[in-house]
């Protein structure tokens, strides 16, 4: 996982880490569009999850700088990540405290969709299978969090059914 950070310069690593912290603190997180040429969608999501978990663990569990560097042993920019952590530690701590003290609520902020055709070399019968690529921006406890999904027709039908059922419940509560 940590080798993904080695694909960017030290300066870009610092910028990315600051944007991840911004996302943790309820401000605008880093955008995939800015790094699309560097990482695939799956790599991007893994990297964001890794950095977010690292910052939460480091501040929430108050681990030492040496432990952080140990977790980043394969990263060329470990010192850069640690410098962002040190500089923004109090902001992260306040964001984590605010998150635990507030009631969890999530609202959909924006969405985007694309239709793709899945090509498979191992199963001829599954060629030309339509897939929906759905990107959601969800605001949860004040923080904007991107969520990306790829669904087949059956999965999409199940999602729509679930959303319709949830909508009926919400309408009954009003």
N, C-alpha and C positions, 0 to 999 in steps of 0.2 A: 504494500500500500504506500509506504513512504517513498518509494522510488518515483511515484507520480509527481511529487514536488520537485524532483530533480530536473524535470522537463522545462522549468521556467528559470529565469535569471533570479538572482538574489533580490533585486529591486521589485520584480513582479511578485515574488513570494511574499515579501513584506506587504505589498498592496493587497494581495489576495487574503492574507491573514487578517489585516485590518478590516476588510470587507466582511469576512466571516464573523469577526467580533461585532461589527455593526449589525449584522443579522441576528446575532445572539441578544443584542441589546435593543432589539425592536426597530432598528433602522433598516435601510435597504441592504439586503444581502448581496453577495457577488452574483453577477448575471452570467449564465452559461454562454450567452452570445459573445461575451468578451473573451472567452477561452475555448470556443468551439474548435479551433484549429489545433489546440494543444491536447485536449482530452476528449474521448468519446463520452456519450451521455452516461453510460454506466461508470466509467472511470471518474467523471465529474461528480456524480452522486456519491460514490465511494470516498472520494477525496473530501468533499464537504462533510460527510458523516464523520470521517476520521478527525478532521480538524476541529469540528464542533465538539465531538466527544473528548478530544484532548484538552481543549480549553475548559470545558465543564469539569473534567476530572481534575485537572491541575489546580483550578481555583476552588472547586467544591470540596475536594479532599485535601487541599493545601499541601500538595506534594512538592518536593524540593526541585530545584533547578536540575540537579544531577539526575533525578528520576525522569524528568521531562526529556533531558538529553539522551537518556537511555532509550526511551520510547522512540526517539528520533535518530537513532544511531545510523540508519541507512540514508539519512537526508543530508545532502550537501549544505543545505541552508538551515540547519538545526539552530544555529545561533540567531538567525533572523527570526525564526518562529518564536524562540524564547524571548527575544527582545520585544516582540509584539505582546506576548503574554505578560511580561513584566510591566510594560507601559500601560496596558489596559486592564490589569488585574482587578482594580477596584470597580471599574465599570461592569466587568463580567460578574463580579460578586454581587453587585446591586441587581443586575438583571436576573441572576439565579434566585436571589431572595425575593424579588418581585414576582417571579414566576411561581415560586412555591407558596407565596402568600395570597395570590389571586385565584379566583375561580377559573377553571379551565373553560375556555370557549373558543370556538374556531369559526371563522366566516370565510367564505369564498370571496376572493378579491378580483380575480381575473382568470380566464381560461383560454386555451388555444387548442386546436385539434388539427390533425393531419391524417389522411388515409394513405396507407402504404400497402404494397403487396409483398408478402413474405415469400422469399424464394428459398427452397430447400433442396439440397443435393442428395439427401439421404432418403427422401420419400417423394417419389414422383407425384403421388396422389395429393400431396399438400401444396403443390405449386399453385400460385395465384390465389392464395388465401388472404382475404383482406384483413388488415389489422388497423385498429384505431390507435393513434398516438395522442394521448391526452395530457396536456400540461396544465396544472392548476397552481395558482398562487393562493395559499391559504394563510390568513392572518390568525395566529393563535397566541393568545395572551399578549397582544401588541406586536409580536414579531411576525414578519412576513416570511413564509416558508414555501419554497417551491416543491411541488409533488408531481412526478412524471409517471405515467402508466402507459402500457401498451396492451391492448385487449383484442381478443378475437371477437367475432360476431356474438358467440354465446356469452362470453364474459361481459360484453357491452349490454346485452339484453338483461343479464342478471343485475348489472349496475343500475340500469334504468328502472327496473322493477323495485330495487331497493330504494332508489331516490323517490319514486312515486309513492311508495309506502311511507317513507319518512315525511313527505309533503302532506299526506293525509293526516298523519299524527299531528303535525304542526298546525294544520288548519283546524283540527278538533280542539287543540289547546287554546286557540284564539277566541 
